[in-house]
Amino acid sequence: MTTIVLLSRDTVLLGQLQKAFAEHAPALKVALADAPEAAEAEVAACWYPPAGSLGRLPRLRLVHSVAAGVDHLSTDPSAPLVPVCRVVDPDHRRGMTEYVRWAVLHYHRDFDRVNAQQRQNLWLRHPQRPASQFKVGVMGLGSLGSAIAADLASAGYDVRGWSRSARQLPGVACSHGDSSFNQFLDRLDLLINLLPLTEATHGILCQKTFSKLAPGAAIVNGGRGQHVLIDDLQQALTSGQLRGAVLDVFEHEPLPAEHPLWQMPGVVVTPHMASAAAHDCIVRQVADNTRRLLAGEALNNLVDPSQGY
Ligand SMILES: NC(=O)c1ccc[n+]([C@@H]2O[C@H](COP(=O)([O-])OP(=O)(O)OC[C@H]3O[C@@H](n4cnc5c(N)ncnc54)[C@H](OP(=O)(O)O)[C@@H]3O)[C@@H](O)[C@H]2O)c1
């Protein structure tokens, strides 16, 4: 029986995962980094692994993210060149879809405006727009973005989707590649980011992008904090170019208490809560890929190292 080592800077998560492995995969040998048997590990299950921790595992054959994203693995540059897998959970899709539905209604039905009005005891109704006249764009049409785009299309929104390679989704105007980006953005009322964080997508939510949207558009960031250039966002909100931003992810989490985003008018801050894979699902997927690795079978949800996601 091989050993799976759990690596994270988040000690609370480590305890939760240990418990989940004991409950849902009791036959597996699971260790924390400081246990002597960790040196035997062929699989590392990771969330923000401490620097140098992967490089200390001489028998390592698989790095498994315990989340949908893999960008957090960059906290440990010592990782040897072994396959990397991630967790793809249907409940992830449900959680993110619920979160985005709420954010879309927040702007489409003017809850942002009436919330601000309430603080001024102001009774003011805004003209209602049918969903079909509210243009929503989803950047990233992978496991999460495709579910969201389809959900919004079925709710009647005018939905566009953008990805790296060509995709087709019923009711969604799909485009792909850098050359179609401006056309995708053109006069959107709401831009939703569900891209992975890679060199190509870093800082994609910037002034140049905002300038292509409809005046007074809004953004929702469910991807990663580093997708947003905060100074550009602040300027766009102050000038009224953007009416608001729903932000679930931040470069440094937890968002420091003194960070200006907390108090920035028009910004909704949520604590990276849009969706999380259930612990039993993480355990099942890591256990299944471990079994596959040992049996020489193809691994599930393998990351393409050339693309970084
Ligand atoms: N806030 C939260 O709670 C939370 C929870 C889970 C995940 N997330 C974030 O959500 C992200 C998306 O997750 P996922 O599972 O849907 O990822 P995924 O399945 O890997 O899909 C990524 C999508 O982005 C597209 N893409 C990647 N690079 C691109 C580029 N340079 N230009 C245009 N499109 C590009 C891909 O295009 P192709 O279709 O051509 O490959 C694909 O459609 C994660 O990476 C993570 O950052 C956040």
The ligand as a Gaussian input file, in Angstrom:
#p B3LYP/6-31G(d) Opt

LIG

0 1
 N      -14.159000      30.917000      -6.194000
 C      -14.221000      29.625000      -5.973000
 O      -14.768000      29.162000      -4.973000
 C      -13.639000      28.690000      -6.985000
 C      -13.894000      27.320000      -6.890000
 C      -13.384000      26.480000      -7.867000
 C      -12.640000      27.001000      -8.915000
 N      -12.405000      28.346000      -8.992000
 C      -11.662000      28.942000     -10.119000
 O      -12.358000      28.689000     -11.308000
 C      -11.400000      28.380000     -12.329000
 C      -12.071000      27.610000     -13.426000
 O      -12.353000      26.292000     -12.979000
 P      -12.754000      25.131000     -14.004000
 O      -12.776000      23.856000     -13.241000
 O      -13.979000      25.548000     -14.760000
 O      -11.482000      25.183000     -15.003000
 P      -11.271000      24.385000     -16.351000
 O      -12.242000      23.258000     -16.450000
 O       -9.824000      24.103000     -16.457000
 O      -11.683000      25.454000     -17.499000
 C      -10.917000      26.565000     -17.794000
 C      -11.546000      27.309000     -18.969000
 O      -10.783000      28.497000     -19.216000
 C      -10.393000      28.532000     -20.579000
 N       -9.095000      29.189000     -20.735000
 C       -7.914000      28.879000     -20.144000
 N       -6.945000      29.711000     -20.574000
 C       -7.529000      30.566000     -21.443000
 C       -7.060000      31.646000     -22.229000
 N       -5.776000      32.014000     -22.214000
 N       -7.935000      32.292000     -23.023000
 C       -9.234000      31.910000     -23.080000
 N       -9.746000      30.894000     -22.363000
 C       -8.905000      30.227000     -21.554000
 C      -10.307000      27.084000     -20.997000
 O      -10.371000      27.014000     -22.408000
 P      -10.471000      25.573000     -23.165000
 O      -11.916000      25.189000     -23.014000
 O      -10.101000      25.889000     -24.553000
 O       -9.518000      24.652000     -22.446000
 C      -11.531000      26.496000     -20.277000
 O      -12.700000      26.750000     -21.016000
 C      -10.331000      27.607000     -11.523000
 O       -9.121000      27.570000     -12.155000
 C      -10.267000      28.375000     -10.253000
 O       -9.353000      29.433000     -10.409000
 C      -12.882000      29.181000      -8.044000

